[in-house]
Amino acid sequence: MTNSVSKKRLALFASGRGSNGEALYKAMQEGLINGEFVVIITDHADAGIVERSKGWGIPLIAIGRSQFDSKQAFEQAQLDALEPYCVDGIVLAGYMRIVGAGLIARYEHKILNIHPALLPSFPGLHGHQQAIDAGVKVTGCTVHFVDAGMDTGPIIMQNTVPVYPDDTEDTLSERLLPVEHATYREALRLFCEDALRIDGRVVHYI
């Protein structure tokens, strides 16, 4: 359960259906995570998270890359949008863009992401299919802090699922999704309780 420490103010970044974001929101509503989403930012105005979050009472800001002449201007718009909300951390949940250097510098070790593979294996897109193509018997998900690389930040937590011979990208994704939800909930709970310490590239639980 949460303690008496004030809740962490969090921004949710999402590009897709919003399943992980919704799972985290529900966990916060149930008192399992001592945090709250104070703003949602999406780079797609028609993303699933837009519909999912309609009843949450949380401001949602759509900032599309095509609205801006440069990547730098796009990333500055994200920083400007966040500033009024004084966030303690950023939660990437199905956010399909590489986070800009300015955002990483401003929120160093405060940006969390979940990836559908056991990093450092199978970074980037289509982690499920990469695992199937490689013939691995076990895959999973990784929650990590975001750095300037592609899924290379310090690993917070991982969990696994089996890979079956007849798996497709869809069946493996479906099996992994509830594990992703549980793993992200626990990792974010620890973050919101200031229970993570980074030593180089190693994340310790305290």
ZAKEMAR-283158 format. One record per residue (C-alpha): residue number from 1; x, y, z. Coordinates in nm, 2 decimals, always signed. Layout:
+-----+--------+--------+--------+
!   n !   east !  north !     up !
+-----+--------+--------+--------+
! NUM !      X !      Y !      Z !
...
+-----+--------+--------+--------+
# end
This chain:
+-----+--------+--------+--------+
!   n !   east !  north !     up !
+-----+--------+--------+--------+
!   1 !  +0.00 !  +0.00 !  +0.00 !
!   2 !  +0.10 !  +0.36 !  -0.04 !
!   3 !  +0.25 !  +0.57 !  +0.24 !
!   4 !  +0.19 !  +0.92 !  +0.36 !
!   5 !  +0.46 !  +1.07 !  +0.12 !
!   6 !  +0.30 !  +1.30 !  -0.14 !
!   7 !  +0.23 !  +1.13 !  -0.47 !
!   8 !  +0.47 !  +1.15 !  -0.76 !
!   9 !  +0.34 !  +1.37 !  -1.04 !
!  10 !  +0.38 !  +1.18 !  -1.36 !
!  11 !  +0.34 !  +1.24 !  -1.73 !
!  12 !  +0.22 !  +0.96 !  -1.95 !
!  13 !  +0.36 !  +0.94 !  -2.30 !
!  14 !  +0.18 !  +0.71 !  -2.54 !
!  15 !  +0.15 !  +0.65 !  -2.91 !
!  16 !  -0.07 !  +0.34 !  -2.93 !
!  17 !  -0.36 !  +0.15 !  -2.78 !
!  18 !  -0.28 !  +0.26 !  -2.42 !
!  19 !  -0.31 !  -0.08 !  -2.26 !
!  20 !  -0.01 !  -0.04 !  -2.03 !
!  21 !  -0.10 !  +0.32 !  -1.95 !
!  22 !  -0.45 !  +0.21 !  -1.85 !
!  23 !  -0.31 !  -0.07 !  -1.63 !
!  24 !  -0.09 !  +0.18 !  -1.45 !
!  25 !  -0.37 !  +0.43 !  -1.41 !
!  26 !  -0.60 !  +0.17 !  -1.25 !
!  27 !  -0.32 !  +0.06 !  -1.02 !
!  28 !  -0.29 !  +0.43 !  -0.90 !
!  29 !  -0.66 !  +0.45 !  -0.85 !
!  30 !  -0.64 !  +0.14 !  -0.64 !
!  31 !  -0.37 !  +0.29 !  -0.42 !
!  32 !  -0.10 !  +0.04 !  -0.54 !
!  33 !  +0.13 !  +0.31 !  -0.68 !
!  34 !  +0.20 !  +0.63 !  -0.49 !
!  35 !  +0.17 !  +0.84 !  -0.80 !
!  36 !  -0.07 !  +1.01 !  -1.04 !
!  37 !  -0.08 !  +1.10 !  -1.40 !
!  38 !  -0.11 !  +1.48 !  -1.42 !
!  39 !  -0.08 !  +1.50 !  -1.80 !
!  40 !  -0.09 !  +1.27 !  -2.10 !
!  41 !  +0.11 !  +1.35 !  -2.41 !
!  42 !  +0.06 !  +1.16 !  -2.74 !
!  43 !  +0.22 !  +1.21 !  -3.08 !
!  44 !  -0.09 !  +1.07 !  -3.25 !
!  45 !  -0.43 !  +1.24 !  -3.20 !
!  46 !  -0.61 !  +0.92 !  -3.29 !
!  47 !  -0.41 !  +0.69 !  -3.06 !
!  48 !  -0.60 !  +0.44 !  -2.85 !
!  49 !  -0.49 !  +0.62 !  -2.53 !
!  50 !  -0.71 !  +0.92 !  -2.63 !
!  51 !  -1.03 !  +0.71 !  -2.61 !
!  52 !  -0.92 !  +0.51 !  -2.31 !
!  53 !  -0.84 !  +0.82 !  -2.10 !
!  54 !  -1.15 !  +1.02 !  -2.18 !
!  55 !  -1.31 !  +0.95 !  -1.84 !
!  56 !  -0.99 !  +1.00 !  -1.64 !
!  57 !  -1.01 !  +1.38 !  -1.60 !
!  58 !  -0.65 !  +1.42 !  -1.70 !
!  59 !  -0.53 !  +1.68 !  -1.95 !
!  60 !  -0.43 !  +1.53 !  -2.28 !
!  61 !  -0.20 !  +1.71 !  -2.53 !
!  62 !  -0.14 !  +1.59 !  -2.88 !
!  63 !  +0.20 !  +1.70 !  -3.02 !
!  64 !  +0.26 !  +1.55 !  -3.36 !
!  65 !  +0.60 !  +1.55 !  -3.53 !
!  66 !  +0.44 !  +1.67 !  -3.86 !
!  67 !  +0.34 !  +1.99 !  -3.69 !
!  68 !  +0.70 !  +2.11 !  -3.66 !
!  69 !  +0.97 !  +2.20 !  -3.91 !
!  70 !  +1.24 !  +2.02 !  -3.71 !
!  71 !  +1.29 !  +1.75 !  -3.46 !
!  72 !  +1.44 !  +2.01 !  -3.23 !
!  73 !  +1.12 !  +2.22 !  -3.24 !
!  74 !  +0.91 !  +1.91 !  -3.18 !
!  75 !  +1.11 !  +1.81 !  -2.87 !
!  76 !  +1.10 !  +2.17 !  -2.74 !
!  77 !  +0.72 !  +2.17 !  -2.77 !
!  78 !  +0.72 !  +1.86 !  -2.55 !
!  79 !  +0.94 !  +2.03 !  -2.29 !
!  80 !  +0.72 !  +2.34 !  -2.30 !
!  81 !  +0.40 !  +2.13 !  -2.26 !
!  82 !  +0.54 !  +1.95 !  -1.96 !
!  83 !  +0.67 !  +2.26 !  -1.78 !
!  84 !  +0.35 !  +2.38 !  -1.62 !
!  85 !  +0.28 !  +2.04 !  -1.47 !
!  86 !  +0.60 !  +2.01 !  -1.26 !
!  87 !  +0.63 !  +1.64 !  -1.32 !
!  88 !  +0.86 !  +1.41 !  -1.11 !
!  89 !  +0.88 !  +1.15 !  -1.38 !
!  90 !  +0.78 !  +1.04 !  -1.73 !
!  91 !  +0.62 !  +0.71 !  -1.81 !
!  92 !  +0.66 !  +0.58 !  -2.16 !
!  93 !  +0.38 !  +0.33 !  -2.24 !
!  94 !  +0.38 !  +0.23 !  -2.61 !
!  95 !  +0.55 !  +0.55 !  -2.70 !
!  96 !  +0.70 !  +0.48 !  -3.04 !
!  97 !  +0.95 !  +0.77 !  -3.08 !
!  98 !  +1.31 !  +0.79 !  -2.96 !
!  99 !  +1.31 !  +1.04 !  -2.67 !
! 100 !  +1.51 !  +1.36 !  -2.75 !
! 101 !  +1.83 !  +1.46 !  -2.58 !
! 102 !  +1.67 !  +1.77 !  -2.43 !
! 103 !  +1.40 !  +1.57 !  -2.26 !
! 104 !  +1.66 !  +1.31 !  -2.13 !
! 105 !  +1.88 !  +1.59 !  -1.99 !
! 106 !  +1.59 !  +1.76 !  -1.82 !
! 107 !  +1.45 !  +1.44 !  -1.67 !
! 108 !  +1.76 !  +1.22 !  -1.63 !
! 109 !  +1.69 !  +0.89 !  -1.46 !
! 110 !  +1.32 !  +1.00 !  -1.43 !
! 111 !  +1.20 !  +0.85 !  -1.76 !
! 112 !  +1.08 !  +0.49 !  -1.76 !
! 113 !  +1.00 !  +0.27 !  -2.05 !
! 114 !  +0.88 !  -0.09 !  -2.11 !
! 115 !  +1.01 !  -0.30 !  -2.39 !
! 116 !  +0.86 !  -0.64 !  -2.50 !
! 117 !  +1.19 !  -0.83 !  -2.49 !
! 118 !  +1.46 !  -0.93 !  -2.24 !
! 119 !  +1.70 !  -0.64 !  -2.31 !
! 120 !  +1.98 !  -0.61 !  -2.42 !
! 121 !  +1.84 !  -0.88 !  -2.66 !
! 122 !  +1.60 !  -0.77 !  -2.94 !
! 123 !  +1.59 !  -0.39 !  -2.90 !
! 124 !  +1.39 !  -0.16 !  -3.13 !
! 125 !  +1.07 !  -0.26 !  -3.31 !
! 126 !  +0.90 !  -0.60 !  -3.32 !
! 127 !  +1.06 !  -0.75 !  -3.01 !
! 128 !  +0.81 !  -1.04 !  -3.01 !
! 129 !  +0.89 !  -1.13 !  -3.38 !
! 130 !  +1.26 !  -1.09 !  -3.32 !
! 131 !  +1.24 !  -1.34 !  -3.04 !
! 132 !  +1.04 !  -1.59 !  -3.25 !
! 133 !  +1.28 !  -1.55 !  -3.55 !
! 134 !  +1.58 !  -1.61 !  -3.32 !
! 135 !  +1.43 !  -1.94 !  -3.19 !
! 136 !  +1.46 !  -1.85 !  -2.83 !
! 137 !  +1.26 !  -2.06 !  -2.58 !
! 138 !  +1.20 !  -1.78 !  -2.33 !
! 139 !  +1.14 !  -1.41 !  -2.38 !
! 140 !  +0.98 !  -1.14 !  -2.17 !
! 141 !  +0.97 !  -0.77 !  -2.09 !
! 142 !  +1.20 !  -0.51 !  -1.95 !
! 143 !  +1.13 !  -0.19 !  -1.77 !
! 144 !  +1.43 !  +0.04 !  -1.79 !
! 145 !  +1.54 !  +0.40 !  -1.75 !
! 146 !  +1.57 !  +0.58 !  -2.08 !
! 147 !  +1.90 !  +0.71 !  -2.20 !
! 148 !  +2.02 !  +0.84 !  -2.54 !
! 149 !  +2.05 !  +0.49 !  -2.69 !
! 150 !  +1.79 !  +0.26 !  -2.84 !
! 151 !  +1.65 !  +0.06 !  -2.54 !
! 152 !  +1.99 !  +0.08 !  -2.37 !
! 153 !  +1.92 !  +0.25 !  -2.04 !
! 154 !  +1.97 !  +0.09 !  -1.70 !
! 155 !  +1.74 !  -0.21 !  -1.64 !
! 156 !  +1.50 !  -0.18 !  -1.35 !
! 157 !  +1.30 !  -0.51 !  -1.38 !
! 158 !  +1.24 !  -0.80 !  -1.61 !
! 159 !  +1.00 !  -1.09 !  -1.62 !
! 160 !  +0.97 !  -1.39 !  -1.86 !
! 161 !  +0.72 !  -1.60 !  -2.06 !
! 162 !  +0.78 !  -1.91 !  -2.26 !
! 163 !  +0.80 !  -1.91 !  -2.64 !
! 164 !  +0.61 !  -2.19 !  -2.80 !
! 165 !  +0.69 !  -2.35 !  -3.14 !
! 166 !  +0.36 !  -2.24 !  -3.30 !
! 167 !  +0.38 !  -1.88 !  -3.16 !
! 168 !  +0.31 !  -1.59 !  -3.38 !
! 169 !  +0.38 !  -1.23 !  -3.30 !
! 170 !  +0.02 !  -1.19 !  -3.20 !
! 171 !  +0.00 !  -1.49 !  -2.97 !
! 172 !  +0.32 !  -1.41 !  -2.80 !
! 173 !  +0.22 !  -1.05 !  -2.76 !
! 174 !  -0.11 !  -1.16 !  -2.60 !
! 175 !  +0.07 !  -1.39 !  -2.36 !
! 176 !  +0.32 !  -1.13 !  -2.26 !
! 177 !  +0.08 !  -0.84 !  -2.21 !
! 178 !  -0.04 !  -0.92 !  -1.86 !
! 179 !  +0.32 !  -0.98 !  -1.75 !
! 180 !  +0.41 !  -0.64 !  -1.89 !
! 181 !  +0.13 !  -0.48 !  -1.69 !
! 182 !  +0.24 !  -0.65 !  -1.36 !
! 183 !  +0.61 !  -0.57 !  -1.42 !
! 184 !  +0.55 !  -0.21 !  -1.50 !
! 185 !  +0.32 !  -0.17 !  -1.20 !
! 186 !  +0.59 !  -0.30 !  -0.97 !
! 187 !  +0.87 !  -0.10 !  -1.13 !
! 188 !  +0.67 !  +0.22 !  -1.11 !
! 189 !  +0.57 !  +0.15 !  -0.75 !
! 190 !  +0.94 !  +0.13 !  -0.66 !
! 191 !  +1.01 !  +0.45 !  -0.85 !
! 192 !  +0.73 !  +0.64 !  -0.68 !
! 193 !  +0.86 !  +0.53 !  -0.34 !
! 194 !  +1.22 !  +0.65 !  -0.42 !
! 195 !  +1.33 !  +0.28 !  -0.38 !
! 196 !  +1.56 !  +0.27 !  -0.68 !
! 197 !  +1.92 !  +0.37 !  -0.68 !
! 198 !  +2.14 !  +0.38 !  -0.99 !
! 199 !  +2.50 !  +0.28 !  -0.96 !
! 200 !  +2.66 !  +0.32 !  -1.30 !
! 201 !  +2.44 !  +0.10 !  -1.52 !
! 202 !  +2.31 !  -0.11 !  -1.23 !
! 203 !  +1.97 !  -0.03 !  -1.06 !
! 204 !  +1.95 !  -0.14 !  -0.70 !
! 205 !  +1.63 !  -0.17 !  -0.49 !
! 206 !  +1.66 !  +0.01 !  -0.16 !
+-----+--------+--------+--------+
# end
